[in-house]
């Protein structure tokens, strides 16, 4: 209960702009999580593609705000496929601001030979959702 109050207190003390972008990220993550329950994975590239991706240098401050909002919202909502939901959320937020990006889906062998999957997103040279490891890229959209 006390942790819940602290979370609300921190949220209320954020600047108004950060509060709004965090709310946007929370709502998008919940919607995308639900969408992933209803739509087959093979349709994701078609629904979330960004054909306008080009190497560019978007405003780093905007990207940092989006990255922080996505990270915070994924900490608030405990979801399965967190990296995929976060990457798709970031894509929606970036697209809304006309910032081109690319999502990568990859796999790597973990300890004990177990295969791990991961999704990450890059806008310009900035990792909004980080790759965090050496993954073999299977698909980029």
Protein Blocks (a to p, Z undefined) as FASTA:
>chain_A
ZZmmmmmmmmmmpcfklmmmmmmmmmmmmmmmmmmmmpcfklmmmmmgcfkbccddddfk
lmmmmmmmmmmmmmmpccehklmmmmmmmmmmmmmnopacdddddddddehhiacddddd
dehjacfbafkiadddfbdZZ
